[in-house]
């Protein structure tokens, strides 16, 4: 599949502990060999505005994806995802 981005929806509950603030996103053709991240960075102001986040990048062809949370909004050790999606070409 060719993808050009992904979406991340944090918890929509009252308490948003576990919300990812910094991430890395990888793709792979076989689930074993992962490229250097196709996208990395932060979700700006997600602590105060925990809505659907969309990140775009150059089109890549892949079969597997890996989303890695690097930091949580309150520096906790747990992270959560309500929904993770891909943006297709």
SVG drawing of the C-alpha trace seen along z (x, -y; Angstrom):
<svg xmlns="http://www.w3.org/2000/svg" viewBox="-14 -24 31 34">
<polyline fill="none" stroke="black" stroke-width="0.4" points="0.0,0.0 1.2,-3.5 0.7,-5.9 1.4,-9.6 0.7,-10.1 -1.0,-8.9 -3.6,-10.0 -3.4,-9.7 -6.4,-10.2 -5.6,-10.4 -8.0,-9.3 -11.2,-11.2 -11.9,-10.6 -11.9,-13.3 -8.4,-12.4 -6.0,-12.2 -3.0,-10.6 -1.1,-8.5 -1.4,-11.0 1.6,-10.8 3.4,-14.1 6.5,-13.0 6.6,-10.1 8.4,-8.3 6.6,-6.5 8.3,-3.7 7.3,-1.6 8.4,1.9 7.9,4.1 8.1,7.3 7.7,6.5 11.3,7.4 13.3,4.7 12.3,1.2 13.5,-1.9 14.7,-5.0 11.5,-6.8 9.5,-8.4 8.1,-10.9 9.0,-12.0 8.3,-15.0 5.7,-16.2 1.9,-16.9 1.9,-20.6 -0.5,-21.7 -2.0,-18.2 -2.2,-18.5 -4.6,-21.4 -6.3,-20.3 -6.5,-16.5 -8.1,-16.2 -7.3,-14.0 -3.8,-14.7 -2.8,-14.3 0.9,-14.1 1.9,-14.0 5.1,-12.8 6.3,-11.8 4.5,-8.9 6.1,-5.5 5.1,-2.0 4.8,0.4 3.0,3.4 3.6,2.8 3.7,-0.3 5.1,-1.0 4.2,-3.9 6.5,-4.6 5.6,-7.0 8.7,-8.7 7.2,-11.0 4.0,-11.4 2.4,-14.8 3.0,-14.4 6.3,-12.5 4.5,-9.3 5.6,-5.8 2.4,-4.7 1.1,-5.8 -2.3,-5.2 -3.9,-5.3 -7.6,-5.6 -7.2,-5.3 -4.3,-5.1 -4.9,-5.4 -3.0,-5.7 -3.5,-8.2 -3.4,-6.5 -2.4,-8.1"/>
</svg>
